[in-house]
């Protein structure tokens, strides 16, 4: 094999190491930063001025990207050496080559396209080669970008991605103080604030406590602005039409983006229904989590996006959201699956739900014989998800010329242990809901 294709050592991408001052720091430097009482190596990804102070956005070596954060200079240990990025090699004069390439491209367009050329008029625009706002178009795929962001070495792979560093430091929502994980396109003026306030009921955002309190005194809304379709002693569910409640649904999407790394943020929420789970107290209904689904999914998805708010995670709410999405599918008489790709936490939650649902059905099934299609009809899971789960659990075997599902004693014992744990579940009898029907006109969306 040629040496040109050998993987590069991350150290090779770094340059000089020396004691430095704050004025010498540049993007790409690796410095020692205080985090949780310890000093850790972190890479400087971005710099900005915040209320006259210089702050850096850093990524900690060997830590998940969601722990990236904005820090001030007093957290950097300048008594320890700073590793600078390797200077770029001087570029050769490529002006002539670029001119030749452009000329050749124009020639190709004339020969192969019926679209008028430059001489035919000034209104023709080359969309494929348009450079938006001077941002360099990097030859790097989305998959490669994600992989590089999550492995060691420099985080600076794609300039357009680095620009999307986390822009909020702290969020106060009700009685909870939350630290965001990722970037979300809130108004620029809010990013100057040390903390922003988000209303528990409307999800409206404010840059100061005084603004928030004034709003709260005037606003009477105490629950999500939709129909309550489920209620038990523990939780409630509300159905909200994105077309009828655009402002609220857009606020949900903005807030969600703070905790979902690769969520595509849609400002056009008209094509979606939002199912919001709340907990109740004497003050009202507090949003715990939600999922959205398309009003008309050509792929048969029963869920587009799912999020349990960080302050309510690890309490079983994620499983209830997933279970509720399948109860809706059963009411519709359809099978469904979540839209791919799932977030890392979403994938773990779905795998756990699929495994538990499949084992429960098989253990409690009266007959020794059941087909995959029958399992699908009873659970509303797709046959693909059922087979994938069976393979993951290693219960799918090949016996006497056919595939069979074999439950070992270990799997049955595990099922019995889980059954003893008190777990809240959705009661289908309490679901007051009919599948909504939309006309062709109602399914035409756009701004």
N, C-alpha and C positions, 0 to 999 in steps of 0.2 A: 504493500500500500504506500501511496505517496505521502510524504510528510506534510504536504499542504493541507491534508484533510484531518490531521490529528487535532483533537480538541484542545483549545487554548486554556492554559492555566489562568485563573482569574487574577493571580498576582502579576501576570505579564501585562495586564491592562492598566496597572497602577504605575505611577511614576515615582518621584522623589519623596522620601520620608524625612521630615525635619520638624523641629520646634517652630511653631508659627503663631502669629497674632491673629486677632479676629478680622483685621483688615485684609489679611492675605487669603482668607478662606474663599474657595470657589466651589461651584457645583461639581459634585463628583468626588470631593475630598472625603476621606475616612477619618473620623475623629472619635475620641473617647467621650461618651455621654453618660451622665448619671441617670439611671432608671431604676426605680424601686430600691434605692439604697445601694445599688451596685453600679460600677462603671462598665459600659459595654461599647463595643465598636459599632459605629453607625455611619452610614453614608449620607451625605448632604444631597438631597434631591431637588430642593427648590429654596429660593430666598425671596422674602418680601419685607416691606416695612409695615409695621402694625402700630399705629398711634405713635409714630416717631421712633419706634424700637425695631431693631433688626431681629427677625425670627427666621429659623431654618426648618424645613420639612425634612425629616430623617427616616431612614429605614435601618433597623437593627439587623446586623448579620445573624443568620440562622433563626430568625423570628418570622412569624407569619406577617404578611403584608398588612393585615388589619390592625397591627400594633404600631404602624407608622404614625408619626405625630409631629406637630409643630413644637419646637423648643426655642427657648431664649438662650442668649450667649452664656448666662451664668451656669447653665447645666453642662457646658463643655469644659473638659479639663485641659487647659492649655499648657500644663506642665508635662504632658505626654506628647510624643511625636504625632504629627499629622501626616497622613499619606495622601499625596496629591495625585490627581488623575494623570495618566501618561499624555504628554502633549501630542497633538495630532501631527502626523507627518505633513510637511508642506506639499500642497497640491500642485501638480504639474499644470502647465497652461493648456487647459482643455477647451478654450474659447473656440478655436478653429474646429476641433472635433465636434463640439456642440452645434456649431453653425452647419457643418456638413450633415449631422444627424437631422436637424430641423429641415434642411433643404431636401434631404432624401424622403423625410416624412411627408412633406408637401407634395413631392413628386408622386409618392405612393397614393396619396389621397386623390390626386388628379387622375391617376390611372385606374383606380379601383372604385371610386365613389362618384355617385351622380350628384352629390351635394355640391353647390357652387363653391369655388375657391375664394381666396382673399380678394382677388380682383373683381369678383362678381358683386361684392357689396361688403359693407363693414359690419353687418349684423350677425355674421356666422361666427360661432364660438366653438373652439375645440374643447369639449367637456372632459374628454379623457385626460387631457394634459393641463387642465386648468389648475393653477396653484393658488389655493384659497388662502388669503391673508398671509401669503409668504411662508406658509408652513411647508417644510420639506416633506415630500412624499417618500416615506421609508419603505424599502422592499422587505417588509416583514409581515408575516401572516398573523392573524389574531391568535391562533393556537400557539405559534412560536412565541409571541409576546407574553402570553399568560405563563407559558413554561419557563421563559427566561426570568420573569418577575418572581417566580416562586423557587428558583434555584439560587445557588450561591453566585458570587461575583457581582458585578455592577448591576444596579437596578435601572440605570439609565440606558434603555434599549431603544425607546421610541419617543421622540420629542413630544409628539401630540398626546401621548399617554401621561408623560411626566407632568404636563400642564394640568392634568386632572387630579392633582394631589388633594388630600382631604382639606376642606376649606373652613370647617367649623370645629371649634375646640370643645365646646360643652353645650349641652341642651338641657333645659329644665322643662319637664312635662309633668304637670300635676305635682305630686310630692316626690317625684323621681328625678335624680340628676344623672344624665346619660352622657357617655363619651362616644361620639360617632366613630365609625370605622372607616368610611370611605367618602369620596367626593359626592356632593349633590348640588345641582345648580340653583341654590337659593340666591336671592338678590345680592349683588356684590357688597352693598353697604353693610349687610349683616355679617360678612366675614371679618369686618374690622372689630366686631364686638368680642369680648372674652367669653360671653355666654349669650345664647338666645333663648327665648321663651316660646314654647309651643302649647297652644290651648288643648286641653285634654279632650274636648268634645268636637271642636270645629277643625282642629289641627292647623289653625291660623298661626302665623309666626310673627314674633315681635323682637325688636332689638333692645328694648329696655323693659324693666319690671313695671315701671309706671304706665307705659303704653298697654302692657298686657292686663294690668289690674283695671284700667279704665275700660278696656274692651269687655272684660269678664263681668263688670258691673252692669253693662248694657245688654249683653248677649243672654238670651234665655234658653238656648239650645243645650240640652243635657243628655243627648243620645245621638248616635249616627242618624243622618237625615234620610231614613228609609223605612221600609215596613219590617216590623219585628215578626219573623217567621218561625222562631223557635225559642222556647224558654223552659228551663228547668230550675232546680234550686241552686244551681252552680253558675250557669252561664246563659247568655242570650245570643241569638244571631239576627242580624239585620241584613236585608237585601237592598242594595242601592244601585240604581241605574246611572251609569256614567254620563248618559246624555242629559238626564234630568238634574243631576247634582255635580256639574262639572268642577266647580270650585273646590268642593270637599274632596272629590276623587283625585284632583290634581295635587292637592295638599298631601293626600295619602301617598301618592307616587313620589313626591319630593322627599317626604320623610323616609320612605322605604329605601330610597337610593343611598341614604346614609349608612345602611347596614347590608346592602346587597351589592357585591363587587361588580358584577357584569350585567346588572339589570339595564335593559334599554328603557329609557324614560320616555313614555308617551304623554305628550300634552293633549293629544286627541284621545280622550277617554271614552268617547261615545260608543265604540264597539264592545265595551266591557260591562259586565255586571260585577259588583263587589259584594262579597259576603263577609260581614264584619262580626267578629266574636267579641262580646263585652262581659265584664264582671259588674255587678250592681252593688251600690251602697246607698246611703241616705241622700247623697248628693246627685247621683245619676248613674249613667252607664259609661264605664271607662273602657276604651278600646284596648283589647288584649292582643289581638292578632286579626289577620284577614287573609282571604285569598280572592283572586279575581279570575273570571273565566270569560271567554269570548261568547257573545250572544249567538254567533253561528260559527262553529269551528269546522273547517273542511278536513282537518286532521283527526277529528274525534277527541280532542283534548277536553278534559273536564276541569282543568285548572291551568291558568296562565302564569300566575305569580303567587307566592305564599310567603308570609312573614309573621312570626311571633315577635312582638316588640321585645327588645333586649331585657327590659325590666321584668318580663314575665317568662323568660326562657328557662328551660330545665324544670318545668313544673307540669309537663304533660299536655300543655295547650296545643303544641304542634300536632300531636297525634289526633286531637279532637278536630282540628281544622281539616286534616286529611280524611278522617272518618266521615265528617259532615259532607265533604265534596263527593264521596262515594254514595252517601245516602241520597243526595240530590240526583245522582246518576241512576240509582235504582228507581226513584220516582219517575224519572224520564223514560225508564225502560231501555236504557242504553248502557254500554260499557264505556269506560273512559280511562285516560292516563294523563299524567301531568305533562305540560309542555316542556320540552328539552331545550337546552341543558338545564339541569337543576343546580342550585348552589350546593356547596359542600355540605352545609347543615341540612338543606332540604333533602339531599340524596340519602343521608343517614336516616332521617325521619321516615322517608318513604320505604326504605329497605326494612326498617323495623316494623312498620305497619303491615307491609305485604307479608313478611315472614309470620308475624303473629296471626294475621287473618287466615292465611293458608293452613297453618298448623291447627288452629282452632277448628276450622271446618273439617279437616281430615280426621282429627281425633274424635270429634263429636258426631261424625257422619254415621248414620244407622247401617248403611249398606257397605259391604266390602268393595263395591264397584262404583266408581264415579269417573266421569270423563272430564277432560280439561274444559270443554264447552259448558258442562254443567257447573263446574266451579266458577267459571266466568259469569254465568247468568246469576248465580247466587251472591257473588261478591261485587259485581260490576267492574271487576278488574279485567284488563285485556288478556288474551291468551299469551301474548308475548311477555307481559309482566309476570304472569303465573309461572311460565316455563323458566324465565330468568331467575325467579325467586327459588324455584325448586332446585335448579342447578347450584345456586349459591348455598343452599342448605344441604346439598349433596344427598337429596332424597329421591332423585330421579335415577332409576336403574334400568338396565336392559336385561330382560329375563325371558327366556324361551321365545325369542324372536319378536318381542314387543317391549315397549317402554312401560314401566310400572313405577308407582310411587311407593317407596319403602320407608316406613317410619321406624327408626331404631328406638331402643329403650331409652337412650340418652335424650332423644328429641322429645319423647313423651314425658319424661321426668321434668325436663325444662319447661314444658307446657304446663304441667301441674304446679310448678313453683310460681310461674307467672300468674296463674289463675288465683292463687292464694293472696297475691298482692291486691290491695284495694285500688281500683282504677276506675276513674269516671269515664263513662261511655255515653254516646249519643242514643237517646231513646226515640226511635222512628215514629212512635205514636204521638209524640209532642211536636212533630214537624207539621206546621200549618202552611202548606205551600203547594202551588200548582205550577208546573213548568210554564214560564212565560212564552207567549207566542208573538212573534214580530212580523209585521208586514214587510214587503219588499222595500217600500219607501222608508220604513224605520231602520232598515239594515243598510241604507246608503249613508255612508259617513264621509266626513270631510269638514274642513274649516269653512 
